[in-house]
């Protein structure tokens, strides 16, 4: 049995025993060091883990996480829901449209699928149940809408992809924007016809006074994504600096405009964000070490040789990538996939002439779909827990939304301008 086989057996055994993914990666790496044919000092493990997180761009992640947590705690999400209900609640499938719109706006603050799903799910699932929507449908539309979050900038997933590939964060952000908007529009169209066919309720049309009040209350929230993205795209700030500006803006908005972010609540969110950041960076460091080990074992060369032997057609290659990442995304957390598998595939991506931004958007899109897909989709489990339903009930309503997401993914795969037009216009490669 080869050392690589031993490492993979250990990895798969621990994974299927539901051991936390960071522990799986570290344990597999330690085993790989001890069974390596060449003498690899165990002291290289902490060094490699540190190198994995020692990227300036990754500093943006703690601040985006904190920004999202503060936004959720300071009444921002509630005001977005109120504003969206005032303007689209009267349309057939009104609250489904509200779910999509709120998640699209939340995307400009948190950049995290699970955070958006948790925030909007806790508010909107009970609201949809109350007016007569099936619980499974309420959970599934929020699951589909939350997927948009890491596509529309800023995105933690794109930041990690950039750290793994040395690609421009700004170009990746822009590359995901149009696919995210297209998916949002498609979900709203689908929600409209589903509501018409099933007779799902719509809310009374809001009066002009109610709309003005909702707009006045919610309008300051819309400045948050503008501040973050505008500072990055305008060359005013790096992604990390923009994330800090976002945190400051949320504190001002929640503490001084809405007056709901108290010092005590701020302290609680700091601690909550710290716990999340700690777990994320532990996974990043562990994945970096595991990926380095696989590279030393020649996995990158073997994978590239296998893929290039399979096809020299970039679109056939991307179809294979879609299938592999859809499967992996349904079983493994997004972060280790981005840090372990993406670097292994990049030589093939470059040799086939695929733009890294195009590949990055396809990769992240696949992994996001995986988060709502059995057997281990994290967003799926989160929404089932929030709504107190079984996976079968969730997927009774989820499959048409899933098909819409896959259709959008295929459009992105086979029509690169959906991804590349905006970054080439705004941030062309010199």
PyMOL commands that set and color helices and strands:
alter all, ss='L'
color gray80, all
select helices_A, chain A and resi 3-16+21-35+44-53+56-73+76-88+94-106+113-131+135-146+156-165+169-198+208-233+239-257+263-296+299-310+314-329+334-351+356-370+378-387+391-414+417-426
alter helices_A, ss='H'
color red, helices_A
deselect
rebuild
show_as cartoon
